[in-house]
C-alpha cells in the first residue's frame, strides 16, 4: 500500500545514519557515537527509533501509522528523555555490577573484562567467561530494578499524552499520577510487559548489548525498542481477540 511504501522510505532514511557503513564513519565519530555528546545523541536515538517502533505497533494494531491524539511529538520527547536515563543506567550498572561480582561473588576479573571494548577483545585476552557472566548479571540486575520503573513511568506518560489528545504543550502540564495509576491495566502491565518481556526478551537482548562496545549500546537498545513495539502490538491484538 502507498502508506506502507511512504513509511518504509521514512523508516530507511531515519535508520540509515545509525548503521555501520564506512561512508557514515565521519558522522558516527563526530556526533552520533561520540561520547562527548552522549546526552544529545542518546535523546535523538530514542526519540527517533523508539517512536518508530510505536508507529509500527499502531500500524499492526489499528492499521494506521498515525491517528488523531497519538501525539507523535510528545511520544518522541518522552522517549528522548528516557534515552538519556537509559544511557545513565548503562554506565552505572556496567561499572557497578562487575564490582559487585568481584567483591561479593568472587568472580575475578569481572571489572577488567568490561574494560575491554567488546566480547571479541575480552576473548583474545582470555576473559570470555568473565565478560559473558558480567554481561548477563548487568542485564539481569538492571532489568529487575531499573526497567520496571522505566516501564511504569512510560505507561504513566503514555496515558497522560492520550488523555490530552496528544497535544505537545499539554505534556508539560501536571500529571495526575494517582489517577493514572488507578486506571492502569495492571494485569496486562504485570502479566505481559513485566513478567514476560523482561525475562524472555530484555534480559537476553541486553546481555548481548553488554557484549558490544559501549558506544553502540544505546542505539542497540533503541532498535530493540522497535522490536518490542511490534511484540506489544501483537499482544494487544491477541488480548482484543479473546
Phi, psi and omega in degrees: 000157184300316182294328178290322179294316179297315180296321179299320178293315178299317180301312181295320180295324180283319184283324185311312183299341182269351184278150187279062176265145183299323183290352178256005187300326181293311180293331177293310184287329183274336182215296192303324180240025179269117184295343177293337181244034188303321182293320182283313182287334174293318178300312184296316182302313181283323179302321182276305190286315180293325177292325173302319179298322178292321178295319177295320178298320178295322179297319182285326183273326185235356177084006179226156178270342181208144176218161181300132181087358181294324175068055186298323179291319178296316179297319180297320180296316179297316180295323178297316177299316179296327178300321178294317179293326179294318177300315179299316180298318179301315181294314183297311183289323180295331178271320187280319184295315177302324176296317178300317181296320181287316187283322187246342180245002172057037174264098187292147176068018176297317180297314181299320182298327180279347177283337176287149189305313182208183184293330179294315179294323177296319178298318180296337179255023175062034179234032181297311181302315181294321180292318179297315181293319179296316180299318180296314182289324176300312181298315183296310182295320179296320185280343176260355178243300184282317186302316178300322178296316178300316183293320178292318178300315180296322178296320179296312180292325178299317178293319179300318178296317181295317181299327181262022175056030174075008183289126187298318181299325181290342179300331185262010173276159181305132180271129180277075188301313182300315180295317182294318180299324180285342182262352183291140174281090184291334176299319179285315183296316178280312187294332180240301187300312182274310188290330185250317183288329180294305182286327187263343180238300189292316181297311177298317183291320179286337172298314175301319182302319182280003170269349182271166173299147187299327183292343181261357188291320181293315181292325176297317178296323179294320175296324176297328177298325176296313181297318180295324177301322177291318180298315181295325179292321177296319179296320179297316179296321181296317179295323181290332181277350181287000000 
